[in-house]
Amino acid sequence: MKQNSSSRKVNERAREVIANALLFDISDPRLSLVTITGCEVSFDRSVCNVYYTADKRDYDDVAAAFESAKGRIRSIMAHSLSWRVAPELRFMLDESVDTAESIDKALQREAARRGNEDQR
């Protein structure tokens, strides 16, 4: 999705509001260690894709927690933002952190393998 400075500001503002809602307004313990990595708000601001990361073992619990907290978070957004509509929230797991971890592990294995070859 192509972004200009205006859409970047809208996306960042949505991310800030949602992250603050998780910190201060939502008391679900399943969402306590979740990080909001980004938001993509549609041009007409009717939909907001929210990307998050969490511990791998908690993916299902976090998804269920977001589903149950979706209405409350949307209400908080409506009160915090001066937008004409409160966007529909779609929570999506940001898998880039998992991908980065697997790449890092592969690089470490390769470095260890090369280190073992150099010692021969």
Helices and strands as residue ranges (DSSP letters): H 5-24, G 29-31, E 35-41, E 47-53, G 56-58, H 59-80, E 88-93, H 96-118
